[in-house]
């Protein structure tokens, strides 16, 4: 379920009340006190749209490289809970089979060389996990925390992890609405492409699902020697074999 990012006054008051209630009559067997509470929003989700160009670039990167590879997304907010990844750009990086690292000076030079229109829309970081699952690593979680600290109250940022099976893990920090969306809270869709829509419409007129009918089970017959064998006569599709090849038998 989506969760809050910032502790609002309402959440703080609720947490203090719950914590105070918990403390009443509490006994500590080891002199230690721990408190954990999670807060969630109900009936709330986000949609991430990918342009055809952005999708093709991501798939090309994930499939082409044997090592991890990272990229940025050029993103616009379409609505309160809808975002559009318009394009994908590659930043300078050094990679291994499981890491993506950048030289901060080189990366900064590259970032500030972008046109203002692109620079102001860099609101997504994605990378591949090659042949591994898309579960975020501890390094991924730390990187997300660092980005979160830099986000202002009206900003958002999207993180995506892809692998070669095209599984996706998505996380969104939406500071404007104080919502953290993750994975099942996010629907990733591809923008309609008129050429592809026409192609699929034509394909659906030509691709027909075959109706499967159960075939008669083979029966066993006892030979003169007492050995159980099956004959071609037991299979409808081989009914003409007897005339052409005689009484073919197999064990």
Order of alpha helices (4+ residues) and beta strands (2+ residues): alpha-beta-alpha-beta-beta-beta-beta-alpha-alpha-beta-alpha-beta-beta-beta-beta-alpha-beta-beta-alpha-beta
